[in-house]
Amino acid sequence: MEREVVGIMRDHDDRGRSMAPDGTELGPRGEAANSPAAPQAQSPAAEAAGASRVPALSRAAALLDVVSTAEKGCTLSELARLLAAPKSSLLNICDTLVGERLLRKDATGHYRIGIRMAEFAAAQLSHPPRLKTLGVVVQNFTNPFFRVEADAITVAAERMGVAVTVLDAEQMLDRQLLQLESLAAQGVDAVIIDPVDSEAVATGVAAVVRRGIPVIAVNAGASGADAMVATDNVQAGELIGRHLGAALHGKGDVVVIGGTRITGNVDRIGGFLGALREYPEIRVVDRLDGDNTFERGRKLAHTILDRHPNVDAVFSINDPTALGVLETFEERHATVAVVSVDGSSSAVEALRSGRGIIATAAQNPQELGRAALRLADLLYSGGNMPRRTWLLPTALVTSSNADTYAPWDAPPT
């Protein structure tokens, strides 16, 4: 799947940057660009606009956007209705845009995109803008997964000449929302977010999008984001579920430990439970709420053994939680199979030594980060996005291949 992401980066759509009547470049969502090239000469209409140029630019951009998406063009009445603006004001803007050949008016009174817009589109395709500044917001740096993900973005971005600001939300939603608002105010070219809560970040994402800044969710979905790249977490859950079903010979009691409110955790559990349907004699006897941390895993393991002393296996949504569970099980001399998702070096070492983890579905945070950066560059440059969701495949790590698997957080050799 990652190769598909690379491939689309070379294709761009046929929409150039919008230009105002006075030659000022407009951003992809209609706002004035941060650093427009100074025009050689202004049109008489632009000179007459004077101090009212900014609202006129905003309305002209919105008008061009509406006309560009209307298959048969728009009449003045239709534009007034769609833009909730008086006809007299729109007529002046339309006349100026027609004079600049950004619009044309046909015999039926419909406004359509003019020849200069096509010229701008061609110029955009020849010289697409490239990222200069990027904001990256991750859940926390306690989990090495997010550190590796952010470092991969930073290294790749700096090779492209992009200045990167990386922010740690410390697993606090309010903090992440403030960070998104700050990046919006700074006017970065794009934002990549690994969300604390997939739905609750919506207001922060909206604050960024309102500024015309593309937002890419990485590792998990973020409501309102323009695109998402993540591990195929349903596949990860399925792989783990089938492996555990075979390891238990199709029979046993299992506990599921969830995590924070992000789409990736929901998908992993869904894939896992779906795979267990192939084993009708395996029962899910409990589902507990985790928070993705080692410490919570330790505590929940006590709850599991107190409630279900004969439990056969535990599925955890990530390796840190699984390792916490494993430590408590070892302290209490409980022999319980543990499976999880991540493919971290600590989990793989426990697997290799036969301590109780029998499988982990591997992710690749470096590739997730680099793919998110490519999508950010694509969106900022006006490229065509064939679809909004991009999934990278996972791989199952077990005792049969643990010795040849290279964890993403392994120290360099």
LUMSE-949926 format. One record per residue: residue in one letter; x, y, z of N, C-alpha, C in turn. Coordinates in steps of 0.2 Angstrom, whole numbers, padded with zeros to 4 digits, always signed. Layout:
! LUMSE-949926
AXYZXYZXYZ...
***
This chain:
! LUMSE-949926
M+0004-0006+0000+0000+0000+0000+0004+0006+0000E+0010+0006+0003+0014+0012+0004+0017+0014-0003R+0017+0009-0008+0020+0011-0014+0014+0015-0018E+0008+0013-0016+0002+0017-0019+0003+0025-0017V+0005+0026-0011+0005+0033-0009+0011+0036-0013V+0016+0033-0014+0022+0036-0017+0020+0037-0024G+0016+0033-0027+0014+0034-0034+0010+0040-0035I+0005+0041-0031+0001+0047-0032+0004+0053-0031M+0010+0053-0028+0013+0060-0027+0016+0063-0033R+0016+0059-0039+0018+0062-0045+0013+0065-0049D+0006+0064-0047+0001+0066-0051-0002+0072-0048H-0004+0077-0052-0008+0083-0049-0014+0084-0053D-0019+0087-0049-0025+0088-0053-0025+0094-0057D-0031+0096-0060-0031+0101-0065-0033+0108-0062R-0033+0109-0056-0035+0115-0053-0029+0119-0050G-0028+0124-0053-0022+0129-0051-0024+0133-0045R-0020+0137-0042-0021+0141-0037-0026+0147-0040S-0031+0149-0036-0035+0154-0038-0032+0161-0038M-0033+0165-0042-0030+0172-0042-0035+0177-0042A-0034+0182-0038-0039+0188-0037-0038+0192-0043P-0043+0197-0044-0043+0201-0050-0037+0205-0050D-0034+0207-0044-0028+0211-0045-0021+0207-0045G-0022+0201-0046-0016+0197-0047-0013+0193-0041T-0017+0195-0035-0015+0192-0029-0016+0184-0029E-0012+0180-0027-0013+0173-0027-0017+0171-0021L-0022+0167-0022-0026+0164-0017-0024+0157-0015G-0025+0156-0008-0023+0149-0006-0028+0144-0009P-0027+0137-0007-0032+0132-0010-0039+0133-0007R-0040+0136-0001-0047+0137+0001-0049+0144+0001G-0046+0148-0003-0048+0154-0005-0045+0160-0001E-0041+0159+0004-0038+0164+0008-0032+0167+0004A-0030+0173+0006-0024+0176+0002-0018+0172+0004A-0014+0170+0000-0008+0167+0001-0003+0171+0006N+0001+0167+0010+0005+0170+0014+0010+0175+0011S+0013+0173+0006+0018+0177+0002+0017+0178-0005P+0012+0181-0007+0010+0182-0014+0016+0186-0018A+0017+0184-0024+0022+0188-0028+0018+0195-0030A+0022+0200-0029+0020+0207-0031+0018+0207-0038P+0012+0209-0040+0011+0210-0047+0014+0216-0050Q+0016+0216-0056+0019+0221-0060+0015+0227-0060A+0008+0226-0061+0004+0232-0062-0003+0230-0060Q-0007+0234-0056-0013+0232-0054-0018+0234-0059S-0024+0231-0059-0029+0233-0064-0033+0239-0061P-0036+0243-0065-0040+0249-0062-0045+0247-0057A-0048+0241-0058-0053+0239-0053-0050+0237-0046A-0044+0234-0046-0040+0233-0040-0038+0239-0037E-0036+0244-0041-0034+0251-0038-0039+0254-0035A-0045+0254-0038-0051+0257-0035-0054+0254-0029A-0052+0247-0028-0054+0244-0022-0052+0247-0016G-0045+0249-0016-0042+0252-0010-0042+0248-0004A-0045+0251+0002-0044+0248+0008-0049+0242+0009S-0054+0241+0004-0059+0236+0004-0057+0229+0001R-0050+0229-0001-0048+0224-0005-0048+0217-0002V-0047+0217+0004-0047+0210+0008-0054+0207+0008P-0059+0210+0010-0066+0206+0009-0068+0205+0002A-0066+0209-0003-0067+0208-0010-0063+0202-0012L-0057+0201-0010-0053+0195-0012-0057+0189-0009S-0059+0189-0003-0062+0183+0000-0068+0181-0004R-0072+0186-0005-0079+0185-0009-0077+0182-0016A-0072+0185-0019-0070+0183-0026-0068+0176-0026A-0064+0174-0021-0062+0167-0021-0067+0162-0020A-0072+0164-0015-0078+0160-0014-0082+0159-0020L-0083+0165-0024-0087+0165-0030-0083+0160-0035L-0077+0161-0036-0073+0157-0041-0074+0149-0039D-0074+0148-0033-0074+0141-0030-0081+0138-0032V-0086+0142-0031-0093+0140-0033-0094+0138-0040V-0091+0143-0044-0092+0142-0051-0088+0136-0054S-0082+0135-0051-0078+0130-0054-0081+0123-0052T-0085+0122-0048-0088+0116-0046-0095+0115-0049A-0098+0120-0053-0104+0120-0056-0104+0118-0063E-0106+0112-0065-0105+0109-0071-0108+0114-0077K-0114+0117-0076-0117+0121-0081-0116+0129-0079G-0111+0130-0075-0110+0137-0073-0116+0140-0068C-0116+0146-0066-0121+0149-0062-0123+0156-0064T-0129+0157-0063-0132+0164-0065-0131+0168-0059L-0132+0174-0059-0131+0179-0054-0135+0178-0048S-0142+0176-0050-0146+0174-0044-0144+0168-0040E-0141+0163-0044-0139+0157-0041-0133+0158-0036L-0129+0163-0039-0123+0165-0035-0125+0168-0028A-0130+0173-0029-0132+0176-0023-0135+0172-0018R-0139+0167-0020-0142+0162-0016-0136+0157-0012L-0131+0155-0016-0126+0150-0014-0121+0154-0009L-0120+0160-0011-0115+0164-0007-0118+0169-0001A-0125+0169-0001-0129+0173+0004-0126+0180+0003A-0126+0183-0003-0123+0190-0004-0128+0193-0008P-0128+0200-0008-0132+0204-0012-0130+0204-0020K-0135+0204-0024-0133+0203-0031-0129+0209-0034S-0130+0215-0031-0127+0221-0033-0119+0220-0032S-0118+0218-0026-0111+0217-0024-0107+0211-0028L-0111+0206-0029-0108+0200-0033-0107+0203-0041L-0112+0207-0043-0112+0209-0050-0105+0213-0051N-0103+0217-0047-0097+0221-0047-0091+0216-0048I-0091+0211-0043-0086+0206-0043-0085+0202-0050C-0091+0200-0052-0092+0196-0058-0089+0200-0064D-0091+0207-0064-0089+0211-0070-0081+0211-0070T-0078+0212-0064-0071+0213-0063-0068+0206-0066L-0070+0201-0063-0068+0194-0065-0068+0193-0072V-0074+0195-0075-0075+0194-0083-0070+0198-0086G-0069+0204-0084-0064+0209-0087-0057+0206-0087E-0055+0202-0081-0049+0199-0080-0048+0192-0084R-0054+0190-0087-0054+0184-0090-0053+0178-0085L-0055+0179-0079-0055+0174-0074-0062+0170-0074L-0067+0174-0076-0074+0172-0078-0076+0173-0085R-0081+0170-0087-0084+0172-0094-0091+0171-0093K-0095+0175-0096-0102+0175-0096-0105+0173-0103D-0109+0167-0103-0111+0165-0109-0118+0168-0111A-0121+0166-0117-0127+0169-0119-0133+0168-0115T-0133+0163-0111-0139+0162-0106-0138+0165-0100G-0133+0169-0099-0132+0173-0093-0128+0169-0087H-0126+0163-0089-0122+0159-0084-0115+0161-0084Y-0112+0161-0078-0105+0163-0077-0101+0156-0077R-0096+0156-0081-0091+0150-0081-0084+0152-0080I-0080+0147-0078-0073+0148-0077-0070+0151-0084G-0065+0156-0083-0063+0159-0089-0056+0156-0091I-0053+0159-0097-0047+0156-0100-0041+0157-0095R-0041+0163-0091-0035+0164-0087-0034+0159-0082M-0040+0157-0079-0040+0152-0074-0037+0145-0077A-0038+0144-0083-0035+0138-0086-0027+0139-0087E-0025+0145-0088-0018+0147-0089-0015+0146-0082F-0018+0148-0077-0016+0148-0070-0015+0140-0068A-0020+0136-0070-0020+0129-0069-0014+0126-0072A-0012+0128-0078-0007+0125-0082+0000+0127-0078A+0000+0133-0076+0006+0135-0072+0007+0132-0066Q+0001+0131-0062+0002+0127-0056+0004+0120-0057L+0002+0117-0062+0005+0110-0064+0012+0110-0065S+0014+0115-0069+0022+0115-0070+0026+0117-0064H+0023+0121-0060+0027+0124-0054+0023+0123-0048P+0021+0117-0045+0017+0117-0039+0021+0119-0033P+0017+0123-0029+0021+0125-0022+0023+0119-0018R+0028+0120-0015+0030+0114-0010+0030+0117-0003L+0030+0112+0001+0030+0113+0008+0036+0117+0011K+0035+0122+0015+0040+0125+0018+0040+0125+0026T+0034+0124+0029+0033+0123+0036+0028+0118+0037L+0029+0114+0043+0025+0109+0044+0024+0108+0052G+0018+0107+0054+0017+0106+0061+0015+0099+0062V+0018+0096+0067+0017+0089+0069+0015+0088+0076V+0009+0085+0078+0006+0084+0084+0005+0077+0086V+0008+0074+0091+0008+0067+0093+0005+0066+0099Q+0002+0060+0101-0001+0059+0107+0003+0060+0113N+0009+0057+0113+0014+0058+0119+0021+0055+0116F+0026+0056+0120+0033+0054+0119+0034+0048+0124T+0030+0046+0128+0031+0041+0133+0032+0034+0129N+0027+0034+0125+0027+0028+0120+0032+0029+0115P+0037+0024+0114+0042+0025+0109+0039+0025+0102F+0034+0023+0101+0031+0022+0094+0030+0030+0092F+0027+0034+0096+0026+0041+0093+0032+0045+0092R+0037+0043+0096+0044+0047+0096+0047+0045+0089V+0047+0038+0087+0050+0036+0081+0046+0039+0075E+0039+0039+0076+0035+0042+0070+0037+0049+0069A+0037+0053+0075+0039+0060+0074+0046+0061+0071D+0051+0057+0073+0057+0058+0071+0058+0056+0063A+0054+0051+0061+0054+0049+0054+0052+0055+0050I+0046+0058+0052+0043+0064+0049+0049+0070+0048T+0052+0071+0054+0056+0077+0055+0062+0076+0050V+0065+0070+0050+0071+0068+0046+0069+0069+0038A+0064+0066+0036+0062+0066+0029+0060+0074+0027A+0057+0077+0032+0055+0084+0030+0061+0089+0029E+0066+0088+0034+0072+0092+0034+0076+0091+0027R+0076+0085+0025+0079+0083+0018+0075+0087+0013M+0069+0088+0013+0065+0092+0008+0066+0100+0009G+0069+0102+0015+0070+0109+0016+0064+0112+0020V+0060+0107+0023+0054+0109+0027+0056+0110+0034A+0054+0116+0037+0055+0117+0044+0049+0114+0048V+0051+0110+0053+0046+0106+0056+0045+0108+0064T+0039+0109+0066+0038+0110+0073+0034+0104+0076V+0037+0100+0081+0034+0094+0084+0032+0096+0091L+0025+0094+0092+0022+0095+0098+0020+0089+0102D+0021+0088+0108+0019+0083+0112+0013+0084+0116A+0007+0081+0115+0001+0082+0118+0001+0079+0125E+0006+0075+0127+0006+0072+0134-0001+0068+0135Q-0004+0066+0130-0010+0062+0131-0016+0066+0134M-0015+0072+0133-0021+0077+0135-0024+0080+0129L-0031+0079+0129-0035+0081+0124-0035+0089+0123D-0036+0092+0129-0036+0100+0129-0029+0102+0127R-0024+0099+0129-0017+0102+0126-0017+0101+0119Q-0019+0095+0116-0018+0094+0109-0023+0099+0105L-0029+0101+0108-0033+0106+0105-0029+0113+0104L-0026+0115+0110-0023+0121+0110-0017+0121+0105Q-0014+0115+0105-0008+0115+0100-0010+0116+0093L-0016+0113+0091-0019+0114+0084-0020+0121+0083E-0024+0124+0088-0025+0131+0087-0019+0135+0086S-0014+0134+0090-0008+0138+0089-0005+0137+0082L-0004+0131+0080-0002+0130+0073-0006+0133+0068A-0012+0133+0069-0017+0137+0064-0015+0144+0064A-0014+0147+0070-0012+0154+0071-0005+0156+0068Q-0001+0151+0068+0006+0152+0065+0006+0152+0058G+0001+0149+0055+0000+0148+0048+0005+0143+0044V+0006+0138+0048+0010+0133+0044+0007+0130+0038D+0011+0127+0034+0008+0125+0027+0004+0119+0028A+0005+0115+0033+0002+0108+0033+0002+0106+0041V-0002+0102+0043-0002+0099+0049-0003+0091+0049I+0001+0088+0053+0000+0080+0053-0001+0079+0061I-0007+0075+0062-0009+0074+0069-0010+0067+0070D-0007+0064+0076-0008+0058+0078-0013+0059+0084P-0019+0058+0084-0024+0061+0088-0024+0057+0095V-0026+0061+0100-0027+0058+0107-0034+0055+0107D-0039+0058+0104-0046+0056+0103-0048+0057+0096S-0050+0052+0092-0051+0053+0085-0057+0058+0084E-0062+0058+0088-0068+0062+0087-0067+0068+0091A-0065+0068+0097-0065+0075+0101-0060+0080+0098V-0055+0078+0094-0051+0083+0091-0054+0087+0085A-0060+0086+0084-0063+0089+0078-0063+0096+0078T-0064+0099+0084-0064+0107+0085-0057+0110+0083G-0052+0106+0085-0045+0108+0084-0043+0108+0077V-0045+0102+0074-0044+0101+0067-0048+0106+0063A-0054+0108+0065-0058+0113+0061-0054+0120+0061A-0051+0121+0067-0048+0128+0067-0042+0128+0062V-0039+0122+0061-0033+0122+0056-0036+0123+0049V-0041+0119+0048-0044+0118+0041-0047+0125+0039R-0050+0129+0044-0053+0135+0042-0048+0140+0039R-0041+0139+0041-0036+0143+0039-0033+0141+0032G-0037+0136+0029-0034+0133+0022-0028+0129+0023I-0027+0126+0029-0021+0122+0030-0023+0115+0030P-0020+0111+0025-0022+0103+0025-0020+0100+0031V-0024+0095+0034-0023+0091+0040-0023+0084+0038I-0017+0080+0040-0017+0073+0038-0016+0070+0045A-0021+0065+0046-0021+0061+0052-0016+0055+0051V-0012+0053+0056-0007+0047+0055-0009+0043+0061N-0008+0036+0059-0009+0031+0064-0016+0030+0066A-0020+0035+0066-0028+0034+0068-0031+0040+0065G-0038+0039+0064-0042+0044+0061-0043+0050+0065A-0044+0056+0062-0045+0062+0066-0051+0066+0062S-0056+0067+0066-0063+0069+0063-0061+0076+0059G-0063+0076+0053-0062+0083+0049-0055+0083+0045A-0051+0078+0046-0044+0078+0043-0046+0077+0035D-0041+0080+0031-0042+0079+0024-0040+0072+0022A-0035+0069+0025-0033+0062+0023-0030+0058+0030M-0030+0052+0029-0027+0048+0035-0023+0042+0032V-0017+0041+0035-0013+0035+0034-0012+0032+0040A-0013+0025+0040-0013+0021+0046-0011+0014+0044T-0009+0010+0049-0009+0003+0049-0016+0000+0047D-0016-0005+0043-0022-0009+0043-0024-0012+0049N-0027-0009+0054-0028-0012+0060-0033-0017+0061V-0038-0017+0056-0042-0023+0056-0038-0029+0054Q-0034-0029+0049-0030-0034+0047-0025-0037+0053A-0023-0032+0057-0018-0033+0063-0022-0038+0068G-0029-0035+0069-0033-0039+0074-0035-0046+0071E-0036-0046+0065-0037-0053+0062-0032-0058+0062L-0026-0055+0061-0020-0060+0061-0019-0062+0068I-0019-0058+0073-0018-0060+0080-0024-0065+0082G-0030-0064+0080-0036-0068+0082-0035-0075+0079R-0033-0075+0073-0032-0082+0070-0026-0086+0073H-0021-0082+0075-0015-0086+0078-0017-0088+0085L-0020-0084+0089-0022-0086+0095-0027-0092+0095G-0032-0092+0091-0037-0097+0090-0033-0104+0089A-0028-0104+0084-0025-0110+0083-0020-0112+0089A-0017-0107+0093-0013-0108+0098-0017-0112+0104L-0024-0110+0105-0028-0112+0110-0032-0118+0108H-0030-0121+0102-0033-0127+0099-0041-0126+0098G-0043-0119+0097-0050-0118+0096-0054-0118+0102K-0051-0118+0108-0055-0118+0114-0052-0114+0120G-0056-0110+0124-0053-0106+0129-0056-0100+0131D-0054-0097+0136-0057-0091+0139-0052-0085+0138V-0055-0079+0135-0050-0074+0133-0053-0067+0136V-0048-0063+0138-0050-0056+0140-0047-0051+0135V-0051-0046+0133-0049-0041+0128-0048-0034+0132I-0042-0031+0131-0040-0025+0134-0040-0020+0129G-0045-0015+0129-0045-0009+0124-0040-0004+0126G-0041+0002+0123-0037+0008+0124-0040+0014+0123T-0037+0019+0122-0039+0026+0121-0044+0026+0115R-0048+0032+0115-0053+0033+0110-0051+0035+0103I-0047+0030+0100-0045+0032+0093-0047+0026+0088T-0048+0027+0082-0050+0022+0077-0046+0016+0077G-0039+0017+0077-0035+0011+0077-0037+0006+0082N-0038+0008+0088-0040+0003+0093-0046+0000+0092V-0051+0003+0090-0058+0000+0088-0057-0005+0083D-0053-0003+0078-0052-0008+0072-0048-0014+0074R-0043-0013+0078-0040-0019+0080-0044-0024+0084I-0048-0021+0089-0053-0026+0092-0058-0029+0088G-0060-0025+0083-0065-0027+0078-0062-0033+0074G-0056-0032+0072-0053-0038+0068-0052-0044+0072F-0050-0043+0078-0049-0048+0083-0055-0052+0084L-0060-0049+0086-0066-0052+0088-0069-0056+0081G-0069-0053+0076-0071-0056+0069-0067-0062+0068A-0061-0062+0069-0057-0068+0068-0059-0074+0073L-0061-0072+0079-0063-0077+0084-0069-0081+0082R-0073-0078+0078-0080-0081+0076-0078-0088+0073E-0072-0088+0070-0070-0095+0067-0069-0100+0072Y-0069-0098+0079-0068-0103+0084-0074-0102+0089P-0079-0106+0088-0085-0105+0092-0084-0107+0100E-0079-0111+0101-0078-0113+0108-0073-0108+0112I-0071-0103+0109-0067-0098+0112-0072-0093+0114R-0072-0091+0121-0076-0086+0124-0072-0080+0126V-0075-0074+0124-0073-0068+0127-0076-0067+0134V-0073-0068+0139-0076-0068+0146-0076-0061+0149D-0072-0056+0146-0072-0049+0149-0069-0045+0144R-0071-0038+0144-0068-0033+0140-0066-0027+0145L-0060-0025+0146-0058-0020+0150-0055-0014+0146D-0056-0008+0150-0054-0002+0147-0046+0000+0149G-0042+0000+0144-0035+0002+0145-0034+0009+0143D-0028+0012+0144-0026+0018+0142-0019+0018+0138N-0018+0012+0135-0012+0011+0131-0005+0011+0134T-0005+0011+0141+0001+0012+0145+0003+0005+0149F+0009+0005+0150+0012-0001+0154+0009-0001+0161E+0008+0004+0164+0006+0005+0171-0001+0002+0171R-0005+0004+0167-0012+0002+0167-0013-0005+0165G-0009-0008+0161-0008-0015+0160-0007-0019+0166R-0002-0017+0170-0001-0020+0176-0007-0021+0181K-0010-0015+0182-0016-0015+0186-0022-0019+0183L-0023-0019+0177-0028-0023+0174-0027-0030+0174A-0021-0032+0174-0019-0039+0175-0021-0042+0182H-0021-0038+0187-0023-0040+0194-0031-0041+0193T-0034-0037+0190-0041-0037+0189-0043-0044+0186I-0040-0045+0180-0041-0051+0176-0040-0057+0180L-0035-0058+0184-0033-0064+0188-0038-0065+0194D-0040-0059+0197-0045-0059+0202-0052-0062+0200R-0054-0059+0194-0061-0061+0191-0061-0068+0188H-0055-0069+0184-0055-0075+0180-0048-0079+0181P-0048-0082+0187-0041-0086+0188-0039-0091+0183N-0044-0093+0179-0042-0099+0175-0042-0096+0167V-0041-0090+0167-0041-0087+0160-0036-0090+0156D-0037-0091+0149-0032-0094+0145-0028-0089+0141A-0030-0083+0139-0027-0078+0135-0029-0071+0136V-0025-0066+0134-0027-0059+0135-0025-0056+0128F-0029-0052+0125-0027-0048+0119-0027-0041+0121S-0021-0038+0120-0021-0031+0122-0020-0027+0115I-0022-0021+0115-0022-0017+0109-0015-0014+0107N-0010-0014+0112-0004-0012+0110+0002-0016+0115D+0008-0015+0113+0013-0019+0116+0014-0016+0123P+0014-0009+0125+0016-0007+0131+0011-0010+0136T+0004-0010+0135-0001-0013+0139+0001-0020+0140A+0002-0024+0135+0003-0031+0135+0009-0033+0140L+0015-0029+0139+0020-0030+0144+0019-0028+0151G+0014-0024+0152+0012-0023+0159+0008-0028+0162V+0004-0031+0158+0000-0037+0159+0005-0043+0161L+0010-0044+0156+0014-0049+0157+0018-0049+0164E+0020-0043+0166+0024-0042+0172+0020-0044+0178T+0014-0042+0178+0010-0044+0184+0008-0052+0184F+0007-0055+0178+0006-0062+0177+0012-0066+0180E+0018-0063+0178+0024-0067+0181+0025-0066+0188E+0023-0060+0191+0024-0059+0198+0019-0064+0202R+0013-0065+0199+0008-0069+0202+0009-0077+0199H+0014-0078+0196+0015-0085+0193+0009-0088+0189A+0006-0084+0185+0001-0086+0181+0003-0087+0174T+0001-0093+0171+0003-0094+0164-0003-0093+0160V-0002-0087+0156-0008-0085+0152-0004-0082+0146A-0007-0084+0140-0005-0082+0133-0007-0075+0132V-0002-0071+0130-0003-0064+0129-0002-0062+0121V-0006-0058+0118-0005-0056+0111-0007-0049+0111S-0004-0046+0106-0005-0038+0105-0003-0036+0099V-0002-0029+0098-0001-0026+0092+0004-0021+0093D+0010-0020+0089+0015-0015+0088+0021-0018+0085G+0024-0024+0088+0030-0026+0085+0036-0022+0088S+0035-0020+0094+0041-0017+0097+0046-0021+0099S+0052-0019+0101+0058-0023+0102+0057-0026+0109S+0054-0023+0114+0053-0026+0120+0048-0032+0120A+0043-0031+0116+0038-0037+0115+0041-0043+0112V+0045-0041+0107+0048-0046+0103+0053-0050+0107E+0057-0046+0111+0062-0050+0116+0058-0054+0121A+0052-0052+0123+0049-0057+0128+0046-0063+0124L+0044-0062+0118+0042-0067+0113+0048-0072+0112R+0054-0070+0111+0059-0074+0109+0061-0078+0115S+0061-0075+0121+0063-0079+0127+0057-0083+0130G+0051-0083+0127+0046-0088+0129+0043-0086+0136R+0042-0079+0137+0040-0077+0143+0032-0076+0144G+0029-0077+0138+0021-0077+0138+0018-0074+0133I+0022-0069+0130+0019-0066+0124+0020-0070+0118I+0015-0072+0114+0016-0077+0109+0015-0074+0102A+0013-0068+0102+0012-0065+0095+0011-0058+0096T+0014-0054+0091+0012-0047+0091+0012-0045+0083A+0007-0041+0081+0006-0039+0074+0010-0032+0073A+0015-0032+0069+0020-0027+0068+0017-0021+0064Q+0018-0015+0067+0017-0009+0063+0024-0006+0061N+0024-0001+0057+0030+0003+0055+0029+0010+0056P+0030+0013+0062+0029+0020+0063+0033+0025+0058Q+0039+0022+0056+0043+0026+0051+0040+0027+0045E+0037+0021+0042+0034+0022+0036+0027+0026+0036L+0024+0025+0042+0018+0029+0043+0019+0037+0043G+0025+0039+0046+0027+0046+0046+0029+0048+0040R+0033+0044+0036+0035+0046+0029+0029+0047+0024A+0024+0042+0025+0019+0042+0020+0014+0048+0022A+0013+0050+0028+0009+0056+0030+0013+0062+0028L+0019+0063+0028+0023+0068+0025+0021+0069+0017R+0022+0063+0014+0021+0064+0007+0013+0066+0005L+0009+0064+0009+0002+0066+0008+0001+0073+0010A+0005+0076+0015+0004+0083+0016+0007+0087+0011D+0013+0085+0008+0016+0088+0002+0011+0088-0004L+0008+0083-0005+0003+0082-0011-0003+0087-0010L-0006+0087-0004-0012+0091-0003-0010+0098-0004Y-0004+0100-0001-0002+0107-0001+0000+0110-0008S+0002+0105-0012+0004+0107-0019-0002+0107-0024G-0008+0105-0021-0014+0105-0025-0015+0098-0029G-0011+0093-0027-0012+0087-0031-0018+0083-0030N-0020+0079-0034-0026+0075-0034-0025+0069-0029M-0030+0069-0025-0031+0064-0020-0036+0058-0022P-0034+0053-0024-0038+0048-0027-0043+0045-0021R-0041+0045-0015-0045+0043-0009-0042+0046-0003R-0046+0046+0002-0044+0049+0008-0040+0045+0013T-0041+0038+0013-0038+0034+0018-0033+0029+0015W-0027+0029+0018-0022+0025+0015-0020+0020+0021L-0020+0014+0020-0018+0009+0025-0012+0005+0023L-0007+0004+0028-0001+0001+0027-0002-0006+0030P+0001-0012+0026+0000-0018+0029+0004-0020+0035T+0001-0024+0039+0005-0027+0045+0007-0034+0044A+0012-0036+0049+0014-0043+0048+0014-0046+0055L+0013-0052+0055+0013-0056+0062+0020-0058+0064V+0021-0057+0070+0028-0059+0073+0026-0064+0078T+0029-0070+0077+0028-0076+0081+0035-0079+0083S+0035-0085+0086+0041-0088+0088+0044-0091+0082S+0041-0092+0076+0043-0095+0070+0047-0089+0066N+0046-0083+0067+0050-0078+0063+0053-0072+0067A+0052-0073+0074+0055-0068+0078+0062-0066+0078D+0066-0072+0076+0073-0071+0076+0075-0067+0070T+0071-0067+0064+0073-0063+0058+0069-0056+0058Y+0065-0055+0062+0061-0049+0062+0065-0043+0065A+0065-0037+0062+0069-0032+0065+0064-0027+0067P+0064-0026+0074+0059-0021+0077+0060-0014+0075W+0055-0010+0074+0056-0003+0072+0060+0001+0077D+0060-0001+0083+0063+0003+0088+0070+0000+0091A+0072-0005+0087+0079-0008+0089+0084-0003+0088P+0089-0003+0092+0095+0001+0092+0099+0000+0085P+0102+0005+0082+0106+0003+0076+0112-0001+0077T+0113-0006+0073+0119-0010+0074+0125-0008+0070
***
